[in-house]
Amino acid sequence: MAMSFPSELYASRMRQLRPSTIREILKVAAQPEIISFAGGLPAPELFPVDAVRAAADEVLTRSGREALQYGPSEGFPALREWIAHEMQSRGIQAAPADVLVTNGSQQVLDLVAKLFINPGDVVLTENPTYLAAIQAFQALEARFVPVPTDGEGLIPEALPELIKQHRPKFLYTIPNFQNPTGVTLSAKRRQALARIAAEHQLMVLEDDPYGKLRYSGTEVPPIKHWDEAGCVLYASTFSKTIAPGLRLGWIAAPADVFSRLLILKQAADLHTSGFDQRVALAYLTGNDQSVHLERIRHAYGERFAVMDAALKVEMPANYQWTKPEGGMFLWLTGPVELDGLKLLEQAIKHQVAFVPGRDFFPTDGGSNYLRLNFSNSNPERIREGVRRLGALCRVG
Amino acid sequence: MAMSFPSELYASRMRQLRPSTIREILKVAAQPEIISFAGGLPAPELFPVDAVRAAADEVLTRSGREALQYGPSEGFPALREWIAHEMQSRGIQAAPADVLVTNGSQQVLDLVAKLFINPGDVVLTENPTYLAAIQAFQALEARFVPVPTDGEGLIPEALPELIKQHRPKFLYTIPNFQNPTGVTLSAKRRQALARIAAEHQLMVLEDDPYGKLRYSGTEVPPIKHWDEAGCVLYASTFSKTIAPGLRLGWIAAPADVFSRLLILKQAADLHTSGFDQRVALAYLTGNDQSVHLERIRHAYGERFAVMDAALKVEMPANYQWTKPEGGMFLWLTGPVELDGLKLLEQAIKHQVAFVPGRDFFPTDGGSNYLRLNFSNSNPERIREGVRRLGALCRVG
C-alpha cells in the first residue's frame, strides 16, 4: 500500500511536464493491424542487422573486456575520431576533442538545457518544433519564444528584435527536413543566421538528425559550416543512419562549453554504453556507408513520393502538405476548424495513426495540423493508410 | 576561433559543479604501469565475455530488427519482468510495472534529483557518500545535510530532528558495502529507518549496487523489504553483476513516482539501449547467475583479505581501515594532519593510485581519508601497491 505524497514534494518543473502524447499513441499504434504514420521510426527492414551482428562479434572477440568495462565520459576515443571526420565531410571544422558522445541526440537536449537554463529562461525555437525538445527544455523550466518561419525555415532577420526583447539563452533549430514540418533552411538563411548569431552573441543549437537522409534536391552545408565565431553547437545521431536501438548521438562544442557539458554528462550517467559505441565503430569502419545510406535514401524517397501521390488523390481540396526533400516526415495543414486529436480518435478506429500537430507548438495553436511519417511503412500500406485517412477527412 | 561567452550565460547550477577528481585521476591511473586502487572498476577478467558474445549473437539473429528499433521508455518488458523477479528474490515485493530501466544506476540519481529537487532543497546523505551522487544532486542545486553515522551505518534515531529542521526532499543511502566506506547498515537499523521514514513521510532512495557482492557474513534484506508505507525507492544495477559497459540499471518506484520518472526519462534520452537490454536478458536467462556471482564473490573476498593483510604489515600504527563484508572498497583513516591529495601526488610518482577522501564529503572535512578499491587488481599487484603506499605513509 503506497503512501500518497503531497504534490509539493515534487520539484516545480514537474508542473508543466506532461506525458508525451506521441509515445502514448505509439503504444497503440504498435499493434500490427494499425497502419502507423505516427512514430518517428526508421524502416527496420533496412537496419544493417547482419553487419551489426558481425561488428558485435568482432568487438567481443577482440576487446571484450575493454568494451564491457567503464569508459571515459567523453566517449570512446576512436569513435570520437570517426565522428570528427564525418563532420569534416559535412563541411564542419571539428576535432575529436570537440565531440561528446551521448545517448542519442535526445540526451544532447537534456545536457544543453541543464547547462544554460535557469527557470524562466527563454529558448528560441521554430514553431512548430520537435516535441521531445520541448519536453527536454521544459524539464529545466525553459520558456519558449517562437521564431517566425515560412517555407524556407526560420527567418533570421526576425532574430535581432527577439534577442533584444527576450535575451534568449539559445536558439534551437533543426535545419534539415525539420521535425515535424519537413522544411529545410535555405543556404542563404544559414549564412545569415551564423552572421546574426555572431553579431548578437546568440548561442545556436543546430540539431541535425536527418541531414544524411536527402533523397532529392541539393545538399546544403550545416549552419555550423558558416560559424566563424564558435557560437553554433552541432548535434547529430546514428539513430537514422545505423539504428536507434543503439542510442548513440553526439554534440560538437567549443572547449568552454565542452568542459561543462562533460561534467553534466558524468553526473547524468557516467558515460554512454561502451559496448554500443564500439559496435557502432566496428560497423562503420567495416562497411561501406555510402551504399547503405543510398538504400535508405532511395526507399524513403520512394515512400515520400507514394504518400504525396496518394494524398493528391485522397485528400479534400482544403488540405495542403509540405514536400520535403529528405527526412521522414511531412506536415499536413487542414481547414482551421479541424481538430487533429478528434481526427486521431476516429483514425485509430479505422486502424490508421498519425500525430496531431498541437503538441509540436511550444506555446499554443496548431490543432489543425497533422504530422505524417513515411519512413516506417511500405508503399502498399502507405496507399491504404492514406486512403483510410482521406476518407475520414472527407467526412469530417 | 571560439567566441568567449560571459559566465552569466550558464545556468546557476554550474557554479558549484566541478569536474570529478576521480575521473581525472582515473585517466592517469589507467596507465598500465600504475597500480590503481582508485577507480570503482570491477575485475574485467571476470566479465562473462563469451556468454555476452553468445547473447548478442542470439539477440541479433532472433530479433535484430526489434533490438535495433526505438523501444519503450520504461524499458524492455521482458527485462523488467526479470528484474521484478530478481527483486523478489532480494525480499522486495515488486511488479514489472514498478521497474524503470536506466543507463546504469547513475541515471537514477539524475532522474530522482530532477523529480524532487528545487534549488536549495535538502538531501540527507551519509557522510561521506558516493561522489557521483553528490555531483548528480548538485547538478540540480541540492543542499546536503549529513546524517550521523558509525560502524553500523547511519543512525536512524537522528533522523526525526533532521527532518524537522531541514524538511529534506529525500534521504540517499547505500546500505550495502557503502561507497566509499564499505560499511553495511545493520538489519535492526534498516527496520528502524523504514519505520521512521513512514512516520515522517520521508522519501528514501536506497541505492544498492553492491548487494550481490557479499563475500562474508550474513545477507541483510534491503530497507525496501520493510517498507510497508511505499516511501522507499529501490535502485540497483547490472554494472557489478554483468558488466558496467552495458550501462544498465533500474529503479523500482510506486505508481505516482514512477509515472513522473517516466516523463523525465523520456525527456532525458527517450530510452536505454534496447540492444544492451536484450543482450543482458539473453545473458541472464541463458546462464547460471549463481555460478558467475560466486566466482566474483570469491575473487573479491580474496582480494580484500590480501589487501587487509598487506595493510596490517605495511601501514603505520596511526592508520585504521574498515573491514567490509562485500563490495569493492575499503576506507582508510590516517592521522588528522594527513593531506590525502598531497599523498596522492606522491603516490602517482611511485606508480600507485587511490582516491583521496575529501570529495566524498558533501559539505566539508575529510582530507585525512583514502578510498582503496580492491576489486580491480590481482593479489600480487595489491601486495605491491600497498607496499608502495605504506612506504609513503611511513615517511609522511
Interface residues (C-beta under 8 A of the other chain):
Chain A: M1 A2 M3 S4 F5 L9 Y10 A11 S12 R13 M14 L17 R18 P19 S20 R23 K27 G39 G40 L41 P42 P44 E45 F47 V49 D50 V52 R53 A56 D57 L60 T61 G64 R65 E66 A67 L68 Q69 Y70 G71 P72 S73 T102 N103 G104 Q106 Q107 L109 D110 K114 L115 F116 I117 N118 D121 A132 Q135 A136 Q138 A139 L140 K169 A198 Q201 M203 E228 A229 G230 C231 S239 I242 A243 P244 G245 L246 R247 P254 A255 D256 V257 S259 R260 L262 I263 L264 Q266 A267 A268 D269 L270 H271 T272 S273 G274 F275 D276 V279
Chain B: M1 A2 M3 S4 F5 L9 Y10 A11 S12 R13 M14 L17 R18 P19 S20 R23 K27 G39 G40 L41 P42 P44 E45 F47 V49 D50 V52 R53 A56 D57 L60 T61 G64 R65 E66 A67 L68 Q69 Y70 G71 P72 S73 T102 N103 G104 Q106 Q107 L109 D110 K114 L115 F116 I117 N118 D121 A132 Q135 A136 Q138 A139 L140 K169 A198 Q201 M203 E228 A229 G230 C231 S239 I242 A243 P244 G245 L246 R247 P254 A255 D256 V257 S259 R260 L262 I263 L264 Q266 A267 A268 D269 L270 H271 T272 S273 G274 F275 D276 V279
